[in-house]
Amino acid sequence: MDTQVQITDARDPRRLRELMERAELLLREHGLRSVVVGLSGFEGDSLFPEIVDYIESALRVDDSVFRLTRERVVLLLTDVDTEKASGILHRLLGEFRENFPSPNEPSIGLGFFEVAPGVIDVSVKAVLPTLFATPKSH
């Protein structure tokens, strides 16, 4: 996989809005579905930043990463649906656990928002609560 992932500056909230606008544009102009993924770790989990770095290194050049906080990250995976995005992330999390075994099993929350036909609001206000409302532990 290509390691030239677009990394946005977490200090600039406009970058997160641009990420959402990009997902909407891809759908509207090219008919490409995208999935916005929220990754969350628990405060103080020293493995979470390493997991995020690992995922960043494995994503495609068309995918984007935005770090909200040390424990919350937003990904934009392009040209996939929720099922495929979930499969990609579960595979990467499994690879991380295999390659970097740890006595402390990291618990990662995942939230998905698919930008697909029929989705009307792709604003930050609409998407973020969906991503981090009730994370599923993995």
TORTOR-535879 format. One record per atom (N, C-alpha, C, O): x, y, z; atom name. Coordinates in pm, whole numbers, plus 50000, padded with zeros to 5 digits. Layout:
BEGIN
+-------+-------+-------+------+
!     x !     y !     z ! atom !
+-------+-------+-------+------+
!     X !     Y !     Z !   CA !
...
+-------+-------+-------+------+
***
This chain:
BEGIN
+-------+-------+-------+------+
!     x !     y !     z ! atom !
+-------+-------+-------+------+
! 50083 ! 49882 ! 50000 !    N !
! 50000 ! 50000 ! 50000 !   CA !
! 50087 ! 50125 ! 50000 !    C !
! 50199 ! 50123 ! 50051 !    O !
! 50036 ! 50230 ! 49944 !    N !
! 50109 ! 50355 ! 49935 !   CA !
! 50110 ! 50424 ! 50071 !    C !
! 50009 ! 50426 ! 50141 !    O !
! 50225 ! 50479 ! 50110 !    N !
! 50235 ! 50541 ! 50242 !   CA !
! 50225 ! 50692 ! 50238 !    C !
! 50254 ! 50758 ! 50338 !    O !
! 50185 ! 50750 ! 50127 !    N !
! 50176 ! 50895 ! 50116 !   CA !
! 50035 ! 50941 ! 50153 !    C !
! 49966 ! 51001 ! 50071 !    O !
! 49994 ! 50914 ! 50273 !    N !
! 49861 ! 50950 ! 50321 !   CA !
! 49854 ! 51100 ! 50344 !    C !
! 49951 ! 51161 ! 50390 !    O !
! 49740 ! 51160 ! 50312 !    N !
! 49720 ! 51302 ! 50338 !   CA !
! 49693 ! 51319 ! 50487 !    C !
! 49589 ! 51275 ! 50537 !    O !
! 49784 ! 51382 ! 50558 !    N !
! 49769 ! 51405 ! 50701 !   CA !
! 49735 ! 51553 ! 50721 !    C !
! 49807 ! 51641 ! 50675 !    O !
! 49625 ! 51577 ! 50789 !    N !
! 49583 ! 51715 ! 50810 !   CA !
! 49622 ! 51761 ! 50949 !    C !
! 49643 ! 51680 ! 51039 !    O !
! 49631 ! 51891 ! 50966 !    N !
! 49674 ! 51952 ! 51091 !   CA !
! 49558 ! 51959 ! 51189 !    C !
! 49459 ! 52028 ! 51164 !    O !
! 49570 ! 51887 ! 51300 !    N !
! 49462 ! 51880 ! 51399 !   CA !
! 49437 ! 52014 ! 51467 !    C !
! 49333 ! 52032 ! 51531 !    O !
! 49530 ! 52108 ! 51456 !    N !
! 49509 ! 52238 ! 51520 !   CA !
! 49418 ! 52327 ! 51437 !    C !
! 49377 ! 52433 ! 51483 !    O !
! 49386 ! 52287 ! 51318 !    N !
! 49306 ! 52370 ! 51229 !   CA !
! 49173 ! 52301 ! 51200 !    C !
! 49167 ! 52212 ! 51115 !    O !
! 49065 ! 52340 ! 51268 !    N !
! 48936 ! 52274 ! 51250 !   CA !
! 48880 ! 52287 ! 51108 !    C !
! 48793 ! 52209 ! 51068 !    O !
! 48930 ! 52383 ! 51032 !    N !
! 48885 ! 52395 ! 50892 !   CA !
! 48924 ! 52272 ! 50813 !    C !
! 48855 ! 52235 ! 50718 !    O !
! 49032 ! 52208 ! 50849 !    N !
! 49078 ! 52088 ! 50779 !   CA !
! 48977 ! 51974 ! 50794 !    C !
! 48957 ! 51896 ! 50700 !    O !
! 48915 ! 51963 ! 50909 !    N !
! 48814 ! 51860 ! 50929 !   CA !
! 48692 ! 51890 ! 50842 !    C !
! 48635 ! 51799 ! 50781 !    O !
! 48652 ! 52014 ! 50835 !    N !
! 48541 ! 52053 ! 50748 !   CA !
! 48576 ! 52023 ! 50602 !    C !
! 48491 ! 51975 ! 50527 !    O !
! 48699 ! 52049 ! 50561 !    N !
! 48743 ! 52020 ! 50424 !   CA !
! 48737 ! 51870 ! 50395 !    C !
! 48704 ! 51830 ! 50284 !    O !
! 48769 ! 51788 ! 50493 !    N !
! 48763 ! 51643 ! 50478 !   CA !
! 48618 ! 51600 ! 50449 !    C !
! 48595 ! 51518 ! 50360 !    O !
! 48523 ! 51656 ! 50522 !    N !
! 48381 ! 51624 ! 50501 !   CA !
! 48335 ! 51673 ! 50363 !    C !
! 48260 ! 51605 ! 50294 !    O !
! 48380 ! 51792 ! 50326 !    N !
! 48343 ! 51846 ! 50195 !   CA !
! 48400 ! 51761 ! 50083 !    C !
! 48336 ! 51744 ! 49979 !    O !
! 48519 ! 51708 ! 50102 !    N !
! 48580 ! 51620 ! 50001 !   CA !
! 48497 ! 51495 ! 49983 !    C !
! 48476 ! 51451 ! 49869 !    O !
! 48450 ! 51435 ! 50092 !    N !
! 48367 ! 51315 ! 50083 !   CA !
! 48239 ! 51345 ! 50006 !    C !
! 48197 ! 51265 ! 49922 !    O !
! 48179 ! 51459 ! 50034 !    N !
! 48056 ! 51498 ! 49965 !   CA !
! 48083 ! 51522 ! 49816 !    C !
! 48002 ! 51483 ! 49731 !    O !
! 48194 ! 51587 ! 49784 !    N !
! 48230 ! 51614 ! 49646 !   CA !
! 48255 ! 51485 ! 49568 !    C !
! 48212 ! 51473 ! 49453 !    O !
! 48324 ! 51390 ! 49628 !    N !
! 48351 ! 51263 ! 49561 !   CA !
! 48222 ! 51191 ! 49524 !    C !
! 48211 ! 51131 ! 49417 !    O !
! 48124 ! 51199 ! 49612 !    N !
! 47996 ! 51135 ! 49584 !   CA !
! 47922 ! 51211 ! 49474 !    C !
! 47875 ! 51152 ! 49377 !    O !
! 47912 ! 51341 ! 49490 !    N !
! 47833 ! 51422 ! 49398 !   CA !
! 47892 ! 51424 ! 49256 !    C !
! 47819 ! 51410 ! 49159 !    O !
! 48023 ! 51441 ! 49246 !    N !
! 48084 ! 51457 ! 49113 !   CA !
! 48130 ! 51326 ! 49049 !    C !
! 48137 ! 51316 ! 48926 !    O !
! 48162 ! 51226 ! 49131 !    N !
! 48217 ! 51103 ! 49076 !   CA !
! 48139 ! 50978 ! 49114 !    C !
! 48171 ! 50868 ! 49069 !    O !
! 48036 ! 50994 ! 49196 !    N !
! 47957 ! 50879 ! 49238 !   CA !
! 48031 ! 50784 ! 49330 !    C !
! 47992 ! 50668 ! 49343 !    O !
! 48138 ! 50831 ! 49394 !    N !
! 48218 ! 50745 ! 49482 !   CA !
! 48170 ! 50756 ! 49627 !    C !
! 48161 ! 50865 ! 49683 !    O !
! 48140 ! 50642 ! 49684 !    N !
! 48107 ! 50637 ! 49827 !   CA !
! 48235 ! 50658 ! 49906 !    C !
! 48344 ! 50624 ! 49860 !    O !
! 48221 ! 50712 ! 50024 !    N !
! 48332 ! 50726 ! 50117 !   CA !
! 48279 ! 50692 ! 50255 !    C !
! 48159 ! 50696 ! 50279 !    O !
! 48369 ! 50658 ! 50344 !    N !
! 48330 ! 50632 ! 50482 !   CA !
! 48419 ! 50715 ! 50572 !    C !
! 48541 ! 50712 ! 50563 !    O !
! 48353 ! 50789 ! 50660 !    N !
! 48423 ! 50865 ! 50762 !   CA !
! 48424 ! 50775 ! 50884 !    C !
! 48319 ! 50729 ! 50929 !    O !
! 48541 ! 50752 ! 50939 !    N !
! 48557 ! 50659 ! 51051 !   CA !
! 48611 ! 50735 ! 51171 !    C !
! 48705 ! 50813 ! 51159 !    O !
! 48551 ! 50711 ! 51286 !    N !
! 48602 ! 50765 ! 51411 !   CA !
! 48673 ! 50656 ! 51487 !    C !
! 48614 ! 50552 ! 51515 !    O !
! 48797 ! 50678 ! 51520 !    N !
! 48874 ! 50586 ! 51605 !   CA !
! 48890 ! 50652 ! 51740 !    C !
! 48931 ! 50768 ! 51748 !    O !
! 48859 ! 50580 ! 51845 !    N !
! 48878 ! 50638 ! 51978 !   CA !
! 48949 ! 50538 ! 52067 !    C !
! 48923 ! 50418 ! 52063 !    O !
! 49039 ! 50591 ! 52147 !    N !
! 49109 ! 50511 ! 52246 !   CA !
! 49074 ! 50564 ! 52383 !    C !
! 49006 ! 50665 ! 52397 !    O !
! 49121 ! 50494 ! 52484 !    N !
! 49093 ! 50537 ! 52620 !   CA !
! 49206 ! 50627 ! 52668 !    C !
! 49322 ! 50606 ! 52634 !    O !
! 49170 ! 50728 ! 52746 !    N !
! 49268 ! 50824 ! 52796 !   CA !
! 49381 ! 50749 ! 52867 !    C !
! 49358 ! 50663 ! 52952 !    O !
! 49503 ! 50784 ! 52830 !    N !
! 49619 ! 50723 ! 52892 !   CA !
! 49665 ! 50594 ! 52825 !    C !
! 49767 ! 50538 ! 52865 !    O !
! 49593 ! 50546 ! 52724 !    N !
! 49634 ! 50425 ! 52653 !   CA !
! 49754 ! 50458 ! 52567 !    C !
! 49741 ! 50525 ! 52464 !    O !
! 49871 ! 50411 ! 52608 !    N !
! 49994 ! 50446 ! 52537 !   CA !
! 50004 ! 50378 ! 52400 !    C !
! 50082 ! 50422 ! 52317 !    O !
! 49927 ! 50273 ! 52376 !    N !
! 49931 ! 50205 ! 52247 !   CA !
! 49849 ! 50276 ! 52139 !    C !
! 49878 ! 50261 ! 52020 !    O !
! 49749 ! 50353 ! 52178 !    N !
! 49660 ! 50412 ! 52079 !   CA !
! 49733 ! 50498 ! 51976 !    C !
! 49708 ! 50482 ! 51857 !    O !
! 49822 ! 50590 ! 52016 !    N !
! 49894 ! 50669 ! 51914 !   CA !
! 49976 ! 50580 ! 51819 !    C !
! 49988 ! 50611 ! 51701 !    O !
! 50031 ! 50472 ! 51871 !    N !
! 50107 ! 50380 ! 51786 !   CA !
! 50016 ! 50309 ! 51687 !    C !
! 50054 ! 50286 ! 51572 !    O !
! 49898 ! 50272 ! 51732 !    N !
! 49801 ! 50208 ! 51643 !   CA !
! 49762 ! 50305 ! 51532 !    C !
! 49754 ! 50266 ! 51415 !    O !
! 49737 ! 50430 ! 51567 !    N !
! 49701 ! 50530 ! 51467 !   CA !
! 49814 ! 50548 ! 51366 !    C !
! 49789 ! 50555 ! 51246 !    O !
! 49939 ! 50555 ! 51414 !    N !
! 50053 ! 50566 ! 51324 !   CA !
! 50059 ! 50446 ! 51229 !    C !
! 50088 ! 50462 ! 51110 !    O !
! 50033 ! 50327 ! 51282 !    N !
! 50036 ! 50205 ! 51200 !   CA !
! 49927 ! 50211 ! 51092 !    C !
! 49953 ! 50181 ! 50976 !    O !
! 49808 ! 50251 ! 51131 !    N !
! 49697 ! 50261 ! 51035 !   CA !
! 49730 ! 50365 ! 50929 !    C !
! 49708 ! 50342 ! 50810 !    O !
! 49782 ! 50481 ! 50972 !    N !
! 49822 ! 50586 ! 50877 !   CA !
! 49918 ! 50533 ! 50773 !    C !
! 49905 ! 50563 ! 50654 !    O !
! 50016 ! 50455 ! 50817 !    N !
! 50118 ! 50405 ! 50724 !   CA !
! 50062 ! 50305 ! 50625 !    C !
! 50123 ! 50281 ! 50520 !    O !
! 49947 ! 50245 ! 50655 !    N !
! 49891 ! 50142 ! 50568 !   CA !
! 49781 ! 50193 ! 50475 !    C !
! 49739 ! 50122 ! 50384 !    O !
! 49735 ! 50315 ! 50496 !    N !
! 49626 ! 50366 ! 50414 !   CA !
! 49674 ! 50409 ! 50276 !    C !
! 49794 ! 50428 ! 50253 !    O !
! 49579 ! 50423 ! 50186 !    N !
! 49610 ! 50465 ! 50049 !   CA !
! 49630 ! 50617 ! 50042 !    C !
! 49593 ! 50690 ! 50134 !    O !
! 49689 ! 50661 ! 49933 !    N !
! 49717 ! 50803 ! 49915 !   CA !
! 49588 ! 50884 ! 49912 !    C !
! 49590 ! 51002 ! 49949 !    O !
! 49477 ! 50828 ! 49869 !    N !
! 49349 ! 50900 ! 49861 !   CA !
! 49278 ! 50908 ! 49995 !    C !
! 49178 ! 50979 ! 50007 !    O !
! 49326 ! 50839 ! 50095 !    N !
! 49263 ! 50841 ! 50227 !   CA !
! 49324 ! 50953 ! 50310 !    C !
! 49437 ! 50997 ! 50285 !    O !
! 49249 ! 50999 ! 50410 !    N !
! 49294 ! 51112 ! 50492 !   CA !
! 49282 ! 51080 ! 50640 !    C !
! 49198 ! 51000 ! 50681 !    O !
! 49367 ! 51143 ! 50718 !    N !
! 49369 ! 51125 ! 50863 !   CA !
! 49364 ! 51263 ! 50928 !    C !
! 49437 ! 51354 ! 50889 !    O !
! 49277 ! 51277 ! 51028 !    N !
! 49267 ! 51402 ! 51103 !   CA !
! 49267 ! 51366 ! 51251 !    C !
! 49179 ! 51293 ! 51297 !    O !
! 49362 ! 51417 ! 51325 !    N !
! 49371 ! 51389 ! 51468 !   CA !
! 49297 ! 51498 ! 51545 !    C !
! 49341 ! 51613 ! 51550 !    O !
! 49185 ! 51460 ! 51604 !    N !
! 49108 ! 51555 ! 51686 !   CA !
! 49179 ! 51580 ! 51818 !    C !
! 49204 ! 51694 ! 51856 !    O !
! 49211 ! 51470 ! 51886 !    N !
! 49282 ! 51475 ! 52014 !   CA !
! 49376 ! 51355 ! 52018 !    C !
! 49386 ! 51280 ! 51920 !    O !
! 49444 ! 51337 ! 52127 !    N !
! 49533 ! 51221 ! 52141 !   CA !
! 49453 ! 51091 ! 52138 !    C !
! 49505 ! 50987 ! 52095 !    O !
! 49327 ! 51095 ! 52183 !    N !
! 49246 ! 50974 ! 52190 !   CA !
! 49137 ! 50964 ! 52084 !    C !
! 49061 ! 50868 ! 52083 !    O !
! 49128 ! 51062 ! 51995 !    N !
! 49023 ! 51061 ! 51893 !   CA !
! 49081 ! 51101 ! 51758 !    C !
! 49150 ! 51203 ! 51745 !    O !
! 49050 ! 51018 ! 51658 !    N !
! 49101 ! 51039 ! 51523 !   CA !
! 48987 ! 51017 ! 51424 !    C !
! 48902 ! 50930 ! 51444 !    O !
! 48986 ! 51097 ! 51319 !    N !
! 48887 ! 51081 ! 51212 !   CA !
! 48962 ! 51040 ! 51085 !    C !
! 49062 ! 51102 ! 51049 !    O !
! 48914 ! 50935 ! 51019 !    N !
! 48970 ! 50890 ! 50893 !   CA !
! 48867 ! 50910 ! 50784 !    C !
! 48747 ! 50899 ! 50809 !    O !
! 48912 ! 50939 ! 50663 !    N !
! 48826 ! 50938 ! 50546 !   CA !
! 48880 ! 50830 ! 50454 !    C !
! 48991 ! 50842 ! 50401 !    O !
! 48801 ! 50725 ! 50435 !    N !
! 48837 ! 50618 ! 50343 !   CA !
! 48751 ! 50634 ! 50219 !    C !
! 48628 ! 50629 ! 50227 !    O !
! 48816 ! 50654 ! 50105 !    N !
! 48743 ! 50683 ! 49983 !   CA !
! 48719 ! 50557 ! 49901 !    C !
! 48795 ! 50460 ! 49908 !    O !
! 48613 ! 50562 ! 49822 !    N !
! 48577 ! 50455 ! 49729 !   CA !
! 48556 ! 50320 ! 49801 !    C !
! 48596 ! 50215 ! 49751 !    O !
! 48492 ! 50326 ! 49918 !    N !
! 48455 ! 50206 ! 49994 !   CA !
! 48317 ! 50228 ! 50055 !    C !
! 48268 ! 50341 ! 50065 !    O !
! 48256 ! 50117 ! 50098 !    N !
! 48133 ! 50128 ! 50176 !   CA !
! 48168 ! 50092 ! 50321 !    C !
! 48283 ! 50060 ! 50351 !    O !
! 48069 ! 50097 ! 50409 !    N !
! 48095 ! 50071 ! 50551 !   CA !
! 48150 ! 49931 ! 50575 !    C !
! 48241 ! 49914 ! 50655 !    O !
! 48096 ! 49833 ! 50505 !    N !
! 48142 ! 49695 ! 50525 !   CA !
! 48289 ! 49679 ! 50488 !    C !
! 48366 ! 49616 ! 50561 !    O !
! 48328 ! 49737 ! 50375 !    N !
! 48468 ! 49727 ! 50333 !   CA !
! 48559 ! 49807 ! 50427 !    C !
! 48668 ! 49761 ! 50462 !    O !
! 48515 ! 49927 ! 50467 !    N !
! 48595 ! 50008 ! 50560 !   CA !
! 48615 ! 49934 ! 50691 !    C !
! 48726 ! 49934 ! 50746 !    O !
! 48510 ! 49872 ! 50742 !    N !
! 48520 ! 49795 ! 50866 !   CA !
! 48619 ! 49680 ! 50849 !    C !
! 48700 ! 49654 ! 50938 !    O !
! 48611 ! 49612 ! 50737 !    N !
! 48704 ! 49501 ! 50711 !   CA !
! 48848 ! 49546 ! 50706 !    C !
! 48937 ! 49480 ! 50760 !    O !
! 48872 ! 49659 ! 50642 !    N !
! 49008 ! 49714 ! 50633 !   CA !
! 49062 ! 49745 ! 50773 !    C !
! 49174 ! 49708 ! 50806 !    O !
! 48981 ! 49813 ! 50854 !    N !
! 49028 ! 49851 ! 50987 !   CA !
! 49048 ! 49731 ! 51078 !    C !
! 49145 ! 49726 ! 51153 !    O !
! 48958 ! 49635 ! 51072 !    N !
! 48975 ! 49514 ! 51154 !   CA !
! 49101 ! 49438 ! 51113 !    C !
! 49173 ! 49384 ! 51197 !    O !
! 49127 ! 49433 ! 50982 !    N !
! 49248 ! 49365 ! 50934 !   CA !
! 49372 ! 49439 ! 50985 !    C !
! 49466 ! 49375 ! 51034 !    O !
! 49373 ! 49572 ! 50975 !    N !
! 49489 ! 49649 ! 51021 !   CA !
! 49509 ! 49637 ! 51172 !    C !
! 49623 ! 49627 ! 51219 !    O !
! 49400 ! 49639 ! 51247 !    N !
! 49412 ! 49622 ! 51393 !   CA !
! 49466 ! 49484 ! 51427 !    C !
! 49548 ! 49470 ! 51518 !    O !
! 49422 ! 49382 ! 51354 !    N !
! 49474 ! 49246 ! 51375 !   CA !
! 49622 ! 49238 ! 51342 !    C !
! 49700 ! 49176 ! 51415 !    O !
! 49662 ! 49300 ! 51231 !    N !
! 49804 ! 49301 ! 51193 !   CA !
! 49887 ! 49371 ! 51300 !    C !
! 49996 ! 49325 ! 51334 !    O !
! 49836 ! 49483 ! 51353 !    N !
! 49909 ! 49555 ! 51457 !   CA !
! 49929 ! 49464 ! 51578 !    C !
! 50040 ! 49455 ! 51632 !    O !
! 49825 ! 49396 ! 51621 !    N !
! 49834 ! 49308 ! 51738 !   CA !
! 49931 ! 49193 ! 51713 !    C !
! 50002 ! 49152 ! 51804 !    O !
! 49933 ! 49142 ! 51589 !    N !
! 50027 ! 49034 ! 51555 !   CA !
! 50171 ! 49083 ! 51555 !    C !
! 50260 ! 49018 ! 51610 !    O !
! 50194 ! 49197 ! 51492 !    N !
! 50330 ! 49249 ! 51476 !   CA !
! 50387 ! 49314 ! 51601 !    C !
! 50509 ! 49318 ! 51619 !    O !
! 50300 ! 49363 ! 51689 !    N !
! 50344 ! 49433 ! 51809 !   CA !
! 50268 ! 49380 ! 51930 !    C !
! 50187 ! 49452 ! 51989 !    O !
! 50294 ! 49255 ! 51968 !    N !
! 50222 ! 49198 ! 52082 !   CA !
! 50247 ! 49278 ! 52210 !    C !
! 50357 ! 49328 ! 52233 !    O !
! 50144 ! 49288 ! 52291 !    N !
! 50153 ! 49364 ! 52415 !   CA !
! 50072 ! 49293 ! 52522 !    C !
! 49968 ! 49233 ! 52493 !    O !
! 50119 ! 49298 ! 52647 !    N !
! 50040 ! 49236 ! 52754 !   CA !
! 49909 ! 49310 ! 52779 !    C !
! 49813 ! 49253 ! 52831 !    O !
! 49904 ! 49438 ! 52740 !    N !
! 49782 ! 49517 ! 52754 !   CA !
! 49710 ! 49520 ! 52620 !    C !
! 49759 ! 49578 ! 52524 !    O !
! 49595 ! 49458 ! 52614 !    N !
! 49516 ! 49455 ! 52491 !   CA !
! 49450 ! 49592 ! 52471 !    C !
! 49370 ! 49635 ! 52554 !    O !
! 49484 ! 49661 ! 52362 !    N !
! 49421 ! 49791 ! 52339 !   CA !
! 49273 ! 49775 ! 52306 !    C !
! 49234 ! 49680 ! 52238 !    O !
! 49195 ! 49866 ! 52354 !    N !
! 49052 ! 49867 ! 52323 !   CA !
! 49027 ! 49991 ! 52238 !    C !
! 49049 ! 50104 ! 52281 !    O !
! 48979 ! 49968 ! 52117 !    N !
! 48960 ! 50075 ! 52020 !   CA !
! 48811 ! 50088 ! 51992 !    C !
! 48743 ! 49989 ! 51966 !    O !
! 48761 ! 50210 ! 51996 !    N !
! 48624 ! 50236 ! 51955 !   CA !
! 48621 ! 50274 ! 51809 !    C !
! 48704 ! 50353 ! 51763 !    O !
! 48526 ! 50218 ! 51736 !    N !
! 48511 ! 50249 ! 51594 !   CA !
! 48369 ! 50298 ! 51569 !    C !
! 48273 ! 50238 ! 51616 !    O !
! 48357 ! 50407 ! 51497 !    N !
! 48227 ! 50457 ! 51454 !   CA !
! 48234 ! 50486 ! 51306 !    C !
! 48338 ! 50531 ! 51257 !    O !
! 48127 ! 50460 ! 51233 !    N !
! 48126 ! 50473 ! 51088 !   CA !
! 48013 ! 50565 ! 51042 !    C !
! 47903 ! 50562 ! 51097 !    O !
! 48042 ! 50645 ! 50940 !    N !
! 47942 ! 50729 ! 50874 !   CA !
! 47967 ! 50716 ! 50725 !    C !
! 48069 ! 50765 ! 50674 !    O !
! 47875 ! 50652 ! 50654 !    N !
! 47893 ! 50631 ! 50510 !   CA !
! 47833 ! 50748 ! 50432 !    C !
! 47718 ! 50786 ! 50452 !    O !
! 47915 ! 50805 ! 50345 !    N !
! 47870 ! 50911 ! 50256 !   CA !
! 47830 ! 50842 ! 50127 !    C !
! 47914 ! 50804 ! 50046 !    O !
! 47699 ! 50826 ! 50109 !    N !
! 47644 ! 50748 ! 49998 !   CA !
! 47520 ! 50819 ! 49945 !    C !
! 47472 ! 50915 ! 50006 !    O !
! 47467 ! 50773 ! 49832 !    N !
! 47344 ! 50835 ! 49780 !   CA !
! 47237 ! 50839 ! 49889 !    C !
! 47217 ! 50742 ! 49963 !    O !
! 47170 ! 50952 ! 49897 !    N !
! 47065 ! 50970 ! 49997 !   CA !
! 47112 ! 51040 ! 50123 !    C !
! 47029 ! 51087 ! 50201 !    O !
! 47243 ! 51050 ! 50145 !    N !
! 47295 ! 51122 ! 50261 !   CA !
! 47287 ! 51271 ! 50230 !    C !
! 47339 ! 51318 ! 50130 !    O !
! 47221 ! 51343 ! 50318 !    N !
! 47196 ! 51485 ! 50293 !   CA !
! 47299 ! 51573 ! 50363 !    C !
! 47351 ! 51667 ! 50302 !    O !
! 47328 ! 51545 ! 50489 !    N !
! 47413 ! 51633 ! 50569 !   CA !
! 47546 ! 51567 ! 50599 !    C !
! 47552 ! 51469 ! 50673 !    O !
! 47653 ! 51621 ! 50542 !    N !
! 47788 ! 51570 ! 50566 !   CA !
! 47869 ! 51677 ! 50640 !    C !
! 47989 ! 51690 ! 50619 !    O !
! 47802 ! 51751 ! 50726 !    N !
! 47871 ! 51854 ! 50803 !   CA !
! 47939 ! 51791 ! 50925 !    C !
! 47904 ! 51681 ! 50968 !    O !
! 48035 ! 51862 ! 50978 !    N !
! 48104 ! 51817 ! 51099 !   CA !
! 48004 ! 51796 ! 51212 !    C !
! 48013 ! 51697 ! 51286 !    O !
! 47907 ! 51888 ! 51226 !    N !
! 47806 ! 51877 ! 51332 !   CA !
! 47721 ! 51752 ! 51319 !    C !
! 47678 ! 51696 ! 51419 !    O !
! 47695 ! 51708 ! 51196 !    N !
! 47612 ! 51590 ! 51175 !   CA !
! 47693 ! 51461 ! 51191 !    C !
! 47641 ! 51361 ! 51241 !    O !
! 47817 ! 51462 ! 51148 !    N !
! 47896 ! 51339 ! 51141 !   CA !
! 47964 ! 51303 ! 51274 !    C !
! 47957 ! 51188 ! 51316 !    O !
! 48028 ! 51398 ! 51341 !    N !
! 48104 ! 51366 ! 51462 !   CA !
! 48023 ! 51295 ! 51571 !    C !
! 48072 ! 51198 ! 51628 !    O !
! 47902 ! 51340 ! 51601 !    N !
! 47827 ! 51267 ! 51705 !   CA !
! 47802 ! 51121 ! 51668 !    C !
! 47798 ! 51035 ! 51756 !    O !
! 47786 ! 51092 ! 51540 !    N !
! 47767 ! 50954 ! 51495 !   CA !
! 47894 ! 50872 ! 51517 !    C !
! 47886 ! 50755 ! 51555 !    O !
! 48007 ! 50932 ! 51494 !    N !
! 48134 ! 50859 ! 51504 !   CA !
! 48172 ! 50826 ! 51647 !    C !
! 48231 ! 50721 ! 51673 !    O !
! 48140 ! 50913 ! 51739 !    N !
! 48188 ! 50895 ! 51876 !   CA !
! 48078 ! 50878 ! 51980 !    C !
! 48105 ! 50882 ! 52100 !    O !
! 47954 ! 50860 ! 51936 !    N !
! 47841 ! 50846 ! 52031 !   CA !
! 47849 ! 50718 ! 52112 !    C !
! 47856 ! 50723 ! 52235 !    O !
! 47847 ! 50608 ! 52046 !    N !
! 47852 ! 50478 ! 52115 !   CA !
! 47955 ! 50389 ! 52047 !    C !
! 47920 ! 50303 ! 51967 !    O !
! 48082 ! 50410 ! 52078 !    N !
! 48186 ! 50332 ! 52012 !   CA !
! 48178 ! 50185 ! 52045 !    C !
! 48142 ! 50145 ! 52156 !    O !
! 48212 ! 50105 ! 51944 !    N !
! 48216 ! 49960 ! 51962 !   CA !
! 48360 ! 49922 ! 51995 !    C !
! 48452 ! 49961 ! 51923 !    O !
! 48382 ! 49849 ! 52100 !    N !
! 48518 ! 49811 ! 52138 !   CA !
! 48568 ! 49697 ! 52052 !    C !
! 48495 ! 49601 ! 52024 !    O !
! 48694 ! 49708 ! 52011 !    N !
! 48757 ! 49604 ! 51930 !   CA !
! 48896 ! 49578 ! 51981 !    C !
! 48967 ! 49493 ! 51927 !    O !
+-------+-------+-------+------+
***
